[in-house]
Each structure stands twice: as C-alpha cells, then as structure tokens.
Amino acid sequence: MAKKAAKKTKAKKRAIKKATRKPAGRKTVGKKPVRKPAMKAAPKKPVNPGGVSEEAVRRKTGHGWEHWLAVLDAFDVKKNGHRAAAEHLHAEHGVDEWWAQMVTVGYEQKRGLRELRQKADGFSASASRTIGAPMSRVLDAFEDKGTAERWLPRGVVAHRVTRPPMKDGRPTKPGSARLTWTDGTKTLSAWISEKSGKDGSVKTAVQVQHERLPDAETCERMRALWSERMDVLRAMLAGEA
C-alpha cells in the first residue's frame, strides 16, 4: 500500500511540474508570459523595369517609368508587338531609338510579357562602369590588340571601333565598339560616352551589351563575367593594374 501511495505522489508531482512548465520561446515577467517580438523581414528593394533606374530613364527620355508604362498601356504592346511599340515611342514621343528599345523591354518585363533581361531575340546581359580616363584612352583599350587582350574575355575581339568627331579637344557625341567571339557566334556592343566629373575631371561611361543569350542562367553568368572584366578595365586605365 505504501509503495502504491508513493507512486501516486510521484505521478502527482510530475503532473504539477508539467502544468507549470514555462512555454518554449517565452520570457516571464512576474507571472505573465511574454512572447519574444517576431523578427521583421527586411523590405525587398523594388526592381526597376529592364534594370534601368527611374533617374536614368527620366534623364534620357524626359519622363519617368510611370509615364512610359501608361503610354505603352494605351498603345497595347501585347497586341501590337515589341517592334511597333519601340517605333511608336521613337516616332510619336521623340525617344531616342536605343532608349525606345530599353523602355519597351522594361515595360514588357514589368507587365509580365517577358522575363527579366529577356528581349525579342533572347536574353541580354549588360555591365557598365564609369572610368576615370578620357574617351580616347577607353577606345584605345578596345582597339589596340595588346591592350584589349589584357581585359577583354578570352576569345572576344573588337572589330569595329567608332570614334566621334572632336571639338575643342572633346568628343561631340558618344563612341561605340562592336565585338565578337573569335568563332563568330556571338555579337556584343559597347557604348562609350565622355562626361565631366563634379571636380572638373574627365570621366568616361562605358556600357557593354551582350545580346542573344539562350537562357536566364547564361545571362546571369555573362553579366557576372562582364562586370568583372569592366572592373579590370577601370583599374587598368586608372593605373592600378
């Protein structure tokens, strides 16, 4: 009987201990359990249409993304197609041909008509850098074989470099370069434009566009490659490499 009573007493103590146990994940202040505040997820940064910032599209076209999204909604891009939409922006709204393409691509991505960085003929990877050197030195880095081999990816050559007219020692418009892989299967373009820094120094903006990539995975790989190569170019012309 004594053993039976002892077992009942132990069972009762276990039940009391279990009932008064503190819930996991709570802190106790006095007798009231207080839950730990939940960690808030960091807000996601909005993705700009086509990867082009509001500031850039406004500076180059005179309007921001909200305006151009409304314009192309009214045009009905899904019905009329990419080419007609870009021509409409150029002819009816005075948008530069290149920027008309960029705005149309951005619109299509924003409205779910194509994937990020996808164009009509495939995916497009781009990389841009501002380099502390005049345009002439940057163009030399594309055109001179020995210099180009130091920064261009293996198998890429520049076969056509366009140098703009000069006035008072400054280029009157942007320059460009056309590049290909040595096997001729891929075509790339580069746009080069000179500008003045806030401190009066001469700088050059360079953008490389790699077109007709087969899928998003290849696009991201090429974007990373060109970002790395552009860093090499910038360091090289700054005398750091």
C-alpha positions as CSV (number, residue, x, y, z in Angstrom):
1,M,0.0,0.0,0.0
2,A,2.9,2.3,0.9
3,K,4.5,1.7,-2.5
4,K,1.2,2.4,-4.2
5,A,0.8,5.7,-2.4
6,A,4.4,6.7,-3.2
7,K,3.8,6.1,-6.9
8,K,0.7,8.2,-6.8
9,T,2.6,11.0,-5.1
10,K,5.3,10.9,-7.7
11,A,2.8,10.9,-10.5
12,K,1.0,13.9,-9.0
13,K,4.3,15.8,-8.7
14,R,5.1,15.1,-12.3
15,A,1.7,16.4,-13.4
16,I,2.1,19.6,-11.4
17,K,5.6,20.2,-12.7
18,K,4.4,19.7,-16.3
19,A,1.5,22.0,-15.9
20,T,3.6,24.8,-14.5
21,R,6.5,24.5,-17.1
22,K,7.2,27.7,-19.0
23,P,6.2,27.6,-22.6
24,A,9.2,27.5,-25.1
25,G,10.1,30.7,-26.7
26,R,8.6,32.9,-24.0
27,K,10.0,35.1,-21.3
28,T,8.3,35.5,-18.0
29,V,7.9,38.9,-16.4
30,G,6.3,38.3,-12.9
31,K,3.7,35.7,-13.6
32,K,2.7,36.8,-17.1
33,P,4.3,35.0,-20.1
34,V,5.6,37.5,-22.7
35,R,6.3,36.4,-26.3
36,K,9.5,37.5,-27.9
37,P,8.8,40.0,-30.7
38,A,8.9,38.4,-34.1
39,M,11.8,39.4,-36.4
40,K,10.6,41.5,-39.3
41,A,11.8,40.6,-42.7
42,A,13.8,43.3,-44.5
43,P,11.7,45.0,-47.1
44,K,12.5,43.9,-50.7
45,K,14.0,46.6,-52.9
46,P,11.8,47.3,-55.9
47,V,13.2,46.0,-59.2
48,N,13.4,48.7,-61.9
49,P,11.8,47.8,-65.2
50,G,14.5,46.5,-67.5
51,G,17.1,47.1,-64.8
52,V,17.0,50.8,-65.6
53,S,16.7,53.3,-62.7
54,E,14.0,55.9,-62.5
55,E,16.7,58.6,-62.6
56,A,18.3,57.2,-65.7
57,V,15.1,56.9,-67.8
58,R,13.9,60.3,-66.7
59,R,17.3,61.9,-67.6
60,K,17.4,60.2,-71.1
61,T,13.7,60.4,-72.1
62,G,12.3,63.4,-70.1
63,H,9.8,61.2,-68.2
64,G,9.9,58.5,-65.5
65,W,8.7,54.9,-65.6
66,E,5.1,55.7,-64.5
67,H,4.6,57.9,-67.6
68,W,6.0,55.4,-70.1
69,L,4.1,52.5,-68.5
70,A,0.9,54.5,-69.0
71,V,1.9,55.4,-72.6
72,L,2.6,51.8,-73.6
73,D,-0.6,50.5,-71.8
74,A,-2.6,52.8,-74.0
75,F,-0.6,51.6,-77.1
76,D,-1.4,47.9,-76.2
77,V,2.0,46.4,-76.6
78,K,0.7,42.8,-76.2
79,K,-1.5,43.3,-79.3
80,N,0.8,45.4,-81.4
81,G,4.2,43.8,-80.6
82,H,7.6,45.0,-79.3
83,R,8.9,46.5,-82.6
84,A,5.8,48.6,-83.2
85,A,5.9,49.8,-79.6
86,A,9.5,50.9,-79.9
87,E,8.8,52.6,-83.2
88,H,5.8,54.4,-81.6
89,L,8.0,55.8,-78.8
90,H,10.6,57.0,-81.3
91,A,8.2,58.5,-83.9
92,E,5.4,59.8,-81.7
93,H,7.2,60.7,-78.4
94,G,10.7,61.6,-79.6
95,V,12.5,58.9,-77.7
96,D,16.0,58.0,-78.9
97,E,15.9,54.7,-80.8
98,W,18.1,52.9,-78.3
99,W,16.1,54.2,-75.3
100,A,12.9,53.4,-77.1
101,Q,14.1,49.7,-77.1
102,M,15.1,49.9,-73.5
103,V,11.8,51.4,-72.4
104,T,9.8,48.9,-74.3
105,V,11.8,46.0,-72.9
106,G,11.3,47.4,-69.4
107,Y,7.6,47.7,-70.0
108,E,7.3,44.1,-71.2
109,Q,9.2,42.8,-68.1
110,K,7.1,44.9,-65.7
111,R,3.8,43.7,-67.3
112,G,4.9,40.1,-67.4
113,L,5.3,39.8,-71.1
114,R,8.9,38.6,-70.9
115,E,11.4,37.6,-68.2
116,L,13.9,39.9,-66.6
117,R,16.6,40.8,-69.2
118,Q,14.8,38.8,-71.9
119,K,14.4,40.5,-75.3
120,A,12.7,39.5,-78.5
121,D,15.7,37.6,-79.8
122,G,16.9,36.1,-76.5
123,F,18.3,37.3,-73.2
124,S,20.6,40.3,-72.9
125,A,23.3,40.8,-70.3
126,S,24.9,44.2,-69.7
127,A,27.5,45.8,-67.4
128,S,28.5,49.4,-67.1
129,R,31.2,51.4,-65.3
130,T,32.4,55.0,-65.1
131,I,36.1,55.2,-65.7
132,G,38.5,57.9,-64.7
133,A,40.0,58.4,-68.1
134,P,39.1,60.3,-71.3
135,M,37.2,58.6,-74.1
136,S,40.2,58.3,-76.3
137,R,42.0,56.1,-73.8
138,V,39.0,53.9,-73.4
139,L,38.6,53.5,-77.2
140,D,42.3,52.6,-77.4
141,A,41.7,49.9,-74.8
142,F,39.1,48.3,-77.3
143,E,41.1,48.9,-80.5
144,D,44.7,48.2,-79.5
145,K,45.2,44.4,-79.7
146,G,47.8,44.2,-76.9
147,T,45.7,46.4,-74.5
148,A,42.4,44.6,-75.4
149,E,44.0,41.2,-74.6
150,R,44.6,42.4,-71.0
151,W,41.0,42.9,-70.1
152,L,38.6,41.5,-72.7
153,P,37.4,37.9,-72.1
154,R,39.4,35.3,-73.9
155,G,38.1,34.8,-77.5
156,V,36.5,38.3,-77.7
157,V,37.8,40.8,-80.2
158,A,36.7,44.4,-81.2
159,H,36.4,44.5,-85.0
160,R,34.8,47.9,-85.4
161,V,35.5,51.0,-83.2
162,T,33.7,54.3,-83.9
163,R,35.5,57.5,-82.8
164,P,33.3,60.6,-82.8
165,P,34.4,64.0,-84.2
166,M,36.2,66.2,-81.7
167,K,35.6,69.9,-80.9
168,D,37.9,71.9,-78.6
169,G,39.5,68.7,-77.6
170,R,36.3,67.0,-76.5
171,P,34.2,64.4,-78.4
172,T,30.9,65.8,-79.8
173,K,29.0,62.5,-79.3
174,P,29.4,59.0,-77.8
175,G,31.7,56.5,-79.4
176,S,31.0,52.8,-79.8
177,A,32.6,49.4,-80.4
178,R,31.4,46.2,-82.0
179,L,32.8,43.0,-80.6
180,T,32.5,39.3,-81.4
181,W,33.8,36.0,-80.1
182,T,36.5,34.7,-82.4
183,D,34.3,31.9,-83.6
184,G,31.8,34.5,-84.8
185,T,28.8,33.0,-82.9
186,K,28.1,35.9,-80.5
187,T,27.8,39.6,-81.1
188,L,28.3,42.3,-78.5
189,S,28.1,46.1,-78.5
190,A,29.7,48.8,-76.3
191,W,28.7,52.4,-75.9
192,I,31.3,54.9,-74.7
193,S,30.5,58.5,-73.7
194,E,32.7,61.1,-72.1
195,K,31.5,63.4,-69.3
196,S,32.9,65.8,-66.7
197,G,33.1,64.9,-63.1
198,K,31.9,67.3,-60.3
199,D,35.5,68.1,-59.6
200,G,36.1,69.1,-63.2
201,S,37.9,65.8,-64.1
202,V,37.2,63.9,-67.3
203,K,35.4,60.6,-67.0
204,T,34.0,58.1,-69.5
205,A,30.9,56.0,-69.1
206,V,31.2,52.5,-70.7
207,Q,28.4,50.0,-71.2
208,V,28.8,46.6,-72.7
209,Q,25.6,44.8,-74.0
210,H,25.8,41.0,-74.7
211,E,22.8,40.0,-76.8
212,R,21.1,36.8,-78.0
213,L,21.9,34.7,-75.0
214,P,19.9,31.4,-74.8
215,D,18.5,31.5,-71.3
216,A,18.4,33.3,-67.9
217,E,21.2,31.2,-66.4
218,T,23.6,32.0,-69.2
219,C,22.6,35.7,-69.0
220,E,23.5,35.9,-65.3
221,R,26.8,34.2,-65.9
222,M,27.7,36.6,-68.7
223,R,26.6,39.6,-66.6
224,A,29.0,38.5,-63.9
225,L,31.8,38.0,-66.4
226,W,31.4,41.4,-67.9
227,S,31.1,43.1,-64.5
228,E,34.4,41.5,-63.5
229,R,36.1,42.4,-66.9
230,M,34.9,46.0,-66.7
231,D,36.4,46.3,-63.2
232,V,39.8,45.1,-64.7
233,L,39.5,47.8,-67.4
234,R,38.7,50.5,-64.9
235,A,41.7,49.6,-62.7
236,M,44.0,49.2,-65.7
237,L,43.2,52.7,-67.1
238,A,43.4,54.2,-63.6
239,G,47.0,52.8,-63.4
240,E,46.1,50.3,-60.7
241,A,46.8,47.2,-62.9
